[in-house]
Amino acid sequence: MKHVLSYELADGAHALAMEHYPAHRARLDEFHERGVLLLVGTFADEPIGAMAVFTTRDAVDEFMADDPFLKHGVVGHHRVREWDEVLQPE
């Protein structure tokens, strides 16, 4: 079971996102290097949204607890969902 975190930017938060992106990116890199963040990216047809796939709910919670995007109001709405991966790379 994986856990998917999805974000939607708060209204008018694009400039705020650019300000806090370096710290947000550093956090993403840290969790990826630890092996608990598998994938992350934005949606091509929805520039205000993004999602990340984590290995555990604990990893998601730890990430969110100190994410600059959440701490500084960049994110207007977020959601965590369990995801049952059917096909995995060999």
C-alpha positions, 0 to 999 in steps of 0.5 A, spaced: 500 500 500 502 506 498 500 513 500 498 519 495 498 526 497 495 531 492 496 539 493 492 544 490 495 551 490 491 557 494 488 562 490 493 567 488 499 563 491 503 563 485 508 568 487 508 565 494 509 558 491 516 561 487 518 564 494 518 557 498 519 553 492 527 552 494 525 549 501 520 545 498 524 542 493 529 541 498 524 537 503 522 533 496 529 531 495 531 529 502 525 524 502 526 521 495 534 520 498 531 516 504 527 512 499 520 514 502 518 519 496 517 515 490 514 520 485 512 527 485 510 532 479 505 537 477 499 535 472 500 538 465 492 540 464 492 543 471 497 547 473 495 549 480 495 541 482 501 536 484 501 529 487 506 525 490 507 518 492 510 515 498 511 509 501 508 509 508 502 514 511 508 516 516 512 518 511 506 523 508 505 525 515 512 527 517 513 530 510 507 535 511 509 536 518 514 541 516 513 542 508 514 550 507 508 550 502 503 548 508 506 552 513 506 558 509 499 558 505 501 556 498 497 550 499 489 551 499 487 544 499 491 537 500 488 530 501 492 524 502 489 517 500 491 510 500 493 507 493 493 500 492 499 499 487 497 493 482 503 493 477 510 494 479 516 495 476 520 488 475 
